[in-house]
Amino acid sequence: CLENAPAAVAEKAFAKLLEGFFDLNEIRVTTVAELAESLGDLPDPDRAALSLRRALQSVFESTYNFSLEQARKHSLAHGLKTLEHLHGVSPFAIQHVASTALGGHFVPLDLGALTGLYLCGIITQAEYDSGRVPGLERTISKKAAAEFNSLLHQFGVECLQNLHGTTVRKIVQAVNPAVKDRFPKRGDALPAPAPPPPATTKEQ
């Protein structure tokens, strides 16, 4: 629910789900269309509904319940491996859970965060396209990570909702006045990331 959405809106949408359905299993077997109706306040309810169903289905198939408590009982590496093996769970969701529940040091990157970092000239076009920013965590101390992640997420949401607004331009110019050329023409959207094709293994 939080991916590319304001935190308050995401929390409200999640609470509405829990109030409107008997339990997580009922949510798991509900159609994506019905879930999207319940998540209508989110910026992209269809995407959120599909992601939610996939995540619940994957957790259920791996544990036969809806608890990931075992991911917290071992090392961070084990917890990450558990999350990464869940089908359909986005990198943002994995990074968010790892940083908030597993004690890891991550900067969760959704499309909004990547957009904000790209506009400010902090990441390259290739990093924006791939959705990966190697070494980003090393520039932010673990102590400051929670605040930084929250502020980056808020800025990212603003970028997606009001790309050509005054707030976004003021922040970008304050960070790096030299990157005004990264903005698309007024009225146009920033081109979506173009992920590189998967690597192919050469035949021996």
C-alpha positions as CSV (number, residue, x, y, z in Angstrom):
1,C,0.0,0.0,0.0
2,L,2.9,2.4,0.8
3,E,4.6,2.0,-2.6
4,N,4.4,5.4,-4.4
5,A,1.6,6.5,-2.0
6,P,1.5,9.0,0.9
7,A,2.0,7.2,4.2
8,A,-1.3,8.5,5.7
9,V,-3.2,7.3,2.7
10,A,-1.5,3.9,2.7
11,E,-2.3,3.5,6.4
12,K,-5.9,4.4,5.9
13,A,-6.2,2.0,3.0
14,F,-4.7,-0.9,4.9
15,A,-6.9,-0.2,7.9
16,K,-9.9,-0.2,5.6
17,L,-8.9,-3.6,4.2
18,L,-8.6,-5.1,7.7
19,E,-12.0,-3.7,8.7
20,G,-13.8,-4.8,5.5
21,F,-12.6,-8.4,5.4
22,F,-12.8,-11.2,7.9
23,D,-9.0,-11.9,7.8
24,L,-6.0,-12.0,5.6
25,N,-7.1,-15.3,4.1
26,E,-10.3,-13.7,2.8
27,I,-8.2,-11.0,1.3
28,R,-6.0,-13.6,-0.4
29,V,-8.9,-15.2,-2.1
30,T,-10.7,-12.0,-3.1
31,T,-10.5,-10.9,-6.7
32,V,-8.1,-8.1,-7.6
33,A,-11.0,-6.0,-8.8
34,E,-12.7,-6.2,-5.5
35,L,-9.5,-5.4,-3.6
36,A,-8.9,-2.5,-5.9
37,E,-12.3,-1.0,-4.9
38,S,-11.3,-1.2,-1.3
39,L,-7.9,0.4,-2.1
40,G,-9.5,3.2,-4.2
41,D,-7.8,6.0,-2.3
42,L,-4.3,4.8,-3.4
43,P,-2.7,6.4,-6.5
44,D,-2.7,3.0,-8.3
45,P,-5.2,0.7,-6.6
46,D,-5.1,-1.9,-9.3
47,R,-1.3,-2.4,-8.9
48,A,-1.6,-2.3,-5.1
49,A,-4.4,-4.9,-5.2
50,L,-2.4,-7.3,-7.5
51,S,0.8,-6.9,-5.4
52,L,-1.1,-7.5,-2.2
53,R,-2.8,-10.7,-3.5
54,R,0.5,-12.0,-4.9
55,A,2.3,-11.3,-1.6
56,L,-0.4,-13.0,0.5
57,Q,-0.5,-16.0,-1.8
58,S,3.3,-16.4,-1.7
59,V,3.5,-16.1,2.1
60,F,0.7,-18.6,2.5
61,E,2.3,-21.1,0.1
62,S,5.6,-20.9,2.0
63,T,4.3,-21.0,5.6
64,Y,0.6,-22.1,5.4
65,N,-0.2,-19.1,7.5
66,F,0.4,-15.3,7.2
67,S,3.3,-14.9,9.5
68,L,6.9,-14.2,8.5
69,E,8.1,-14.5,12.1
70,Q,10.7,-17.0,11.0
71,A,12.4,-14.3,8.9
72,R,13.2,-12.5,12.1
73,K,14.6,-15.5,14.1
74,H,17.9,-15.8,12.2
75,S,20.4,-13.5,10.5
76,L,19.5,-10.5,8.4
77,A,20.8,-12.4,5.4
78,H,18.4,-15.3,6.1
79,G,15.5,-12.9,6.5
80,L,16.3,-11.2,3.2
81,K,16.5,-14.5,1.5
82,T,13.1,-15.4,2.8
83,L,11.6,-12.2,1.5
84,E,13.3,-12.4,-1.9
85,H,11.8,-15.8,-2.4
86,L,8.3,-14.5,-2.1
87,H,6.8,-14.3,-5.6
88,G,5.5,-11.0,-6.7
89,V,6.9,-8.9,-3.8
90,S,8.5,-5.8,-5.1
91,P,12.1,-4.7,-4.3
92,F,10.6,-1.7,-2.5
93,A,8.5,-3.9,-0.2
94,I,11.4,-6.1,0.6
95,Q,13.7,-3.2,1.4
96,H,11.0,-1.5,3.5
97,V,10.3,-4.6,5.6
98,A,14.1,-5.3,5.9
99,S,14.7,-1.8,7.2
100,T,11.7,-1.5,9.5
101,A,11.2,-5.1,10.8
102,L,14.6,-6.9,10.3
103,G,16.9,-4.1,11.5
104,G,18.7,-3.8,8.2
105,H,20.1,-0.7,6.7
106,F,18.4,0.0,3.4
107,V,16.9,2.8,1.4
108,P,13.6,1.6,0.0
109,L,13.3,2.7,-3.6
110,D,10.0,2.9,-5.4
111,L,9.3,4.9,-8.6
112,G,8.8,8.1,-6.6
113,A,12.1,7.8,-4.8
114,L,13.9,7.0,-8.0
115,T,12.3,10.0,-9.7
116,G,13.3,12.4,-7.0
117,L,16.9,11.1,-6.9
118,Y,17.2,11.3,-10.7
119,L,15.8,14.8,-10.9
120,C,18.2,16.0,-8.3
121,G,21.1,14.5,-10.2
122,I,22.0,12.1,-7.5
123,I,21.6,9.0,-9.6
124,T,22.3,8.3,-13.3
125,Q,19.9,7.4,-16.1
126,A,21.2,3.8,-15.9
127,E,20.5,3.6,-12.2
128,Y,17.0,5.2,-12.7
129,D,16.3,2.6,-15.4
130,S,17.5,-0.4,-13.4
131,G,15.9,0.7,-10.1
132,R,19.2,-0.1,-8.3
133,V,21.6,2.4,-6.7
134,P,24.7,0.6,-5.5
135,G,26.3,2.2,-2.5
136,L,23.4,4.5,-1.6
137,E,23.2,3.1,1.9
138,R,26.9,3.9,2.5
139,T,26.1,7.6,2.1
140,I,23.4,7.6,4.7
141,S,24.2,6.6,8.3
142,K,22.0,3.9,9.8
143,K,21.1,6.3,12.6
144,A,19.7,8.8,10.1
145,A,18.2,6.2,7.8
146,A,14.6,6.2,9.1
147,E,14.3,10.0,8.8
148,F,16.0,10.0,5.4
149,N,13.8,7.2,4.1
150,S,10.6,9.0,5.2
151,L,11.7,12.3,3.7
152,L,12.8,10.7,0.4
153,H,9.5,8.8,0.2
154,Q,7.5,12.0,0.8
155,F,9.5,13.8,-1.8
156,G,9.0,10.9,-4.2
157,V,5.3,11.0,-3.8
158,E,5.3,14.7,-4.5
159,C,7.4,14.2,-7.6
160,L,4.8,11.7,-8.9
161,Q,1.8,13.8,-8.1
162,N,3.1,17.2,-8.9
163,L,6.1,16.8,-11.1
164,H,5.9,20.4,-12.5
165,G,4.8,21.9,-9.2
166,T,6.6,24.7,-7.3
167,T,7.5,22.5,-4.4
168,V,9.4,19.9,-6.5
169,R,11.3,22.5,-8.5
170,K,12.3,24.4,-5.4
171,I,13.7,21.3,-3.7
172,V,15.5,20.1,-6.8
173,Q,17.1,23.6,-7.4
174,A,18.1,23.7,-3.7
175,V,19.9,20.4,-4.0
176,N,21.4,20.9,-7.5
177,P,20.6,23.9,-9.6
178,A,22.6,22.5,-12.5
179,V,20.1,19.7,-13.3
180,K,17.1,21.6,-14.6
181,D,17.5,19.9,-17.9
182,R,16.4,16.6,-16.3
183,F,12.9,17.9,-16.1
184,P,10.6,17.0,-19.0
185,K,8.8,19.7,-20.8
186,R,5.9,21.2,-18.8
187,G,2.9,19.0,-19.2
188,D,4.9,15.9,-20.1
189,A,5.7,13.1,-17.7
190,L,9.1,11.8,-16.9
191,P,9.7,8.7,-19.1
192,A,9.2,5.5,-17.2
193,P,12.3,3.5,-16.4
194,A,13.5,1.3,-19.2
195,P,14.9,-1.7,-17.4
196,P,17.8,-3.4,-19.2
197,P,17.1,-6.8,-20.7
198,P,18.0,-9.8,-18.5
199,A,21.5,-11.1,-18.9
200,T,21.9,-14.1,-21.1
201,T,24.2,-17.0,-20.4
202,K,26.5,-17.7,-23.3
203,E,26.3,-21.3,-24.5
204,Q,29.4,-23.3,-23.7
